[in-house]
Amino acid sequence: MKNANINRVPKKKNSKNQTGGVCQKNLKNKALNYLSKYASTEEKLRQILAKYCKRKWPEATIQDSAEHIKETIKWCSKNRYVNDYDYMIMKINSGRSKGQSATLIKQKLLQAGLSKNIVLKAFTEDENHFENEFKAALVMAKKKRIGPFSLKPTNDKSERRRQIARLARAGFNYEICKNVFDYSIESKANL
């Protein structure tokens, strides 16, 4: 039997591009792979791609990497793979359903790399801000079994003060905390 490998062309062992710099195609693939698993902001994607470039192409300059990363993010935004506004709306709705206060949600959005102006604009456009905040506080009270959802009645002033402080530490203002504790038993069934 003859050797079948005689006529084969050897494969290139180095998959890097010839210039030794950052490969745009690899960056796009990395971005798509990451975005297929996680919702992200442009800033978070920039951090992920920068870390990838440092690991994959240590000899590439920072400016060269930054240019390719910027192009990749621009391409992802153009094709709507990454959208900061949609990410923000998703996180606001998710936070409200988990019982998080507006203060906590704002902090998380700012940590995710969204600009302060966009975040504040989204919360000022909210017409039912007090109502949404109150519903989130009720969800938190129900989760933590405090206030009207407590297993034992809170007749003691120090116990009531302790439970109000727990809601306040979660980012809810005093008026909302007080309204949660004044919430009637009959209304609990509707939540």
C-alpha positions, -999 to +999 in steps of 0.1 A: +000+000+000+013+034-010+016+063+014-014+085+008+004+116+023+029+120-005+007+143-026-007+164+002+002+200+007+013+206+043-010+228+063+002+260+078+010+255+115+007+292+124-029+304+121-019+340+129-020+365+101+012+372+083+019+406+098+019+393+133-007+419+143-044+416+153-066+396+130-100+414+125-117+381+116-107+365+148-119+395+168-153+394+151-156+357+158-147+362+195-172+391+197-200+370+182-191+340+204-193+362+235-225+380+224-242+347+216-238+337+253-242+370+271-260+403+268-234+431+269-227+467+265-202+482+241-178+490+270-180+455+284-174+440+249-144+464+245-129+450+278-134+414+267-118+420+233-089+439+248-082+410+272-084+386+242-060+407+222-034+408+250-036+371+254-037+361+217-013+387+202+011+399+229+034+415+203+007+438+189+007+474+199-021+489+220-030+514+194-033+487+167-054+466+190-076+495+199-083+504+163-093+468+155-115+466+186-132+498+177-139+486+142-153+453+156-176+470+181-188+494+154-195+464+132-214+446+161-234+478+167-243+483+131-255+447+129-274+451+162-255+424+180-248+448+208-271+477+218-267+497+250-302+510+251-318+475+248-294+462+274-304+490+298-341+484+293-336+447+299-316+453+331-342+478+344-371+454+339-351+425+353-341+445+384-377+457+390-390+421+389-363+410+413-372+438+438-342+460+432-345+497+439-339+524+412-307+534+430-292+499+429-302+494+392-286+528+383-254+517+401-253+484+382-259+501+348-231+526+355-207+498+364-216+480+331-202+510+313-233+529+303-231+567+303-247+586+332-268+607+309-285+577+292-292+560+325-307+591+341-327+598+310-343+564+311-353+568+347-367+604+342-388+591+312-404+566+335-439+580+341-448+554+369-416+558+388-432+558+423-455+530+414-428+508+400-405+516+429-433+506+453-439+474+435-402+465+436-402+473+473-431+449+478-413+422+459-383+428+481-404+427+513-421+395+502-387+379+494-372+389+527-404+383+547-406+417+562-433+442+567-468+429+558-452+396+546-436+389+580-443+355+596-449+372+629-466+405+634-443+435+637-459+453+667-426+461+683-413+496+672-377+484+673-385+454+650-404+477+626-375+501+626-351+473+619-371+460+590-376+495+575-338+499+578-334+467+558-355+481+529-336+515+532-303+497+528-316+481+496-320+516+482-356+525+488-365+559+502-383+564+536-417+572+520-417+540+501-406+519+531-433+535+552-459+527+525-448+491+523-454+487+561-488+504+558-498+480+530-530+463+539-534+425+544-563+424+518-541+439+491-514+412+496-536+386+478-535+407+447-497+408+445 
